[in-house]
Amino acid sequence: MKKFRAPFIEETVIDGDAAVIGRIRVKPSSVMWKPKGRGKFYSVSLDKFTRWITDADTGAKKVMK
């Protein structure tokens, strides 16, 4: 079973002018996105997100911390 110490991690995403563009929420089971002005989150399972982000076709790059 996957779990966090807290129920989820959530952050506000801003653009270069510090304007809010949305919120991202990460849970042990899913990744969620809510654009500014929307009432509900879009959600995808963590397994599906993992397959997508590691697929070479997405163009995602490995980065060092």
Secondary structure as UniProt FT lines:
FT   STRAND          9..14
FT   TURN            16..17
FT   STRAND          20..26
FT   STRAND          30..35
FT   TURN            36..37
FT   STRAND          42..45
FT   HELIX           46..54
FT   HELIX           56..58
//
